[in-house]
Amino acid sequence: MPHRKPGFETRAIHAGGAPDPTTGARVTPIYQTTAYVFDSTDHAASLFNLQTYGYIYSRLTNPTVAALEERIASLEGGRGATAAASGHAAQLMALFPLMSPGDEVVVSNKLYGGSVTQFSRTFKKFGWQAIFVDADDPENFRHAATEKTKAFFVESLANPGGVITDLEAVARVAEGVGVPLIVDNTMATPYLCRPIDYGATLVCHSTTKFLSGHGTAMGGAIVDSGSFDWSATPGRFPSLAEPEPAYHGLRFHETFGDLAFTIYGHAISLRDLGATMAPMNAFLTMTGIETLALRMERHCANAQKVAEFLAAHAAVAWVNYAGLPGNKYHALAARYLPKGAGSVFTFGVKGGYEAGVKIVEGVELISHLANIGDVRSLIIHPASTTHRQLSDDQRVTAGAGPDVLRLSVGLESVDDIIADLAQALAKLG
Ligand SMILES: *Cc1c(COP(=O)(O)O)cnc(C)c1O
């Protein structure tokens, strides 16, 4: 057969998934072990010195987790990946090699609510300052950047506001400023959008959502494109470019080149932060990814039909789905998400807060809970749950006004999803 690069669906099934060399097991086994026997003291020493690739202790690396990392890196078109215990752990470990106390990160102000809290409150305790900007104008990133800026952070398709970032334009600004662009690609998945193709340096995931896909396993990942020159500006990224005392003065970028970020992720970030993905979760996530292409296709097709149904319903005030022609982000969706605008979107019902509560209490097939990206259809009313502690004004700014409902359209028969929403809407009277 002539050499050809395997397609997305093939890599989703085979990348990282070679038969087990010892037993021949076709599916990557769950290596449920904390540690690995050394061949000799010399072997152990070379592993500890990062002179040999191999396994020491599962806080750093584990064969099941490594197989998942290879699969996700392949799908995103990256050089390497680091798995993490959750999406939030991945965000922490995306910034950790880049930031020192006093440093800044310029961030889209339309992120997932949990990320806004993580960046604005918890990261502040490390002395990391998050500067929030409106990502609709990529120039806002340039204006906010200073010599302390170490990264830009955006979501390709934002949860839940449906904001789509002009990745190529923001990547160009990042390149001009000399910082990496980090893209949270959780909602789009590499099936719908591959940020590295548009110039992103690092891609973050909550694998908890569409990658695992079945609501069974928490997890996260950071994929490195391998294309950023961490040594370009002396003193700018000391963790990656300057000697590391814990490894006898080794310089990660000089020694490992385009794998520097990924090896740092295991040898330092996971070693010391300890936010490691469990092998069982890596196994469940790998299995989920095998059907990612099929699931995303149907997720998008179902979401499109549900959005069209809601947009035509008399009791619905508005629908914010980029797959609908009138949507503000419809043109960006056509460019960055040509296969579909994802399956998570918000809509508003006439009758405000009370009507929103009635819908989440009225649905029967759709589950009322705080998650997205499950085969099951999910709904939440942010004003009475996730955004309950905020003032009315703060809720509106966060896209969680009194009437807002967030749907994550699942893979049930689409007529059943629509019928469930229809009967809940009918109860509004
Ligand atoms: C859920 C989510 C996260 C956080 O991921 P966890 O796995 O819950 O820690 C980050 N970003 C986005 C876009 C998400 O939807």
The ligand as a Gaussian input file, in Angstrom:
#p B3LYP/6-31G(d) Opt

LIG

0 1
 C      -16.060000      21.441000      31.917000
 C      -15.143000      22.391000      31.288000
 C      -13.892000      22.682000      31.856000
 C      -13.425000      22.070000      33.157000
 O      -13.257000      20.698000      33.011000
 P      -13.403000      19.651000      34.225000
 O      -13.091000      18.350000      33.584000
 O      -14.797000      19.781000      34.730000
 O      -12.391000      20.071000      35.249000
 C      -13.068000      23.567000      31.180000
 N      -13.451000      24.152000      30.037000
 C      -14.649000      23.897000      29.462000
 C      -15.012000      24.570000      28.179000
 C      -15.531000      23.012000      30.059000
 O      -16.723000      22.770000      29.488000

